[in-house]
Amino acid sequence: MRKGLTIGMIVGGIALMVISYFGLTAPWGAESVANSEPRLQFAPLVFVLGVMMAFGSALVYEMLPDRDED
């Protein structure tokens, strides 16, 4: 269970980072700085949450008990 949850958190965190970086930030091909406003005002926060989620997966892996295999 902990291996699947850890992998899920890593994939989810990377997905948040990619989506917020490429999908929610400033439009590509903006001709000037005035046109480079992000599509979503808190896109950097979503990116940071993705980083925290990916790094937090290590905590989940270490904190959850391992299944006893006899």
Protein Blocks (a to p, Z undefined) as FASTA:
>chain_A
ZZmmmmmmmmmmmmmmmmmmmmmmccehiabfklmccfblklmmmmmmmmmmmmmmmmmm
mmpccdddZZ
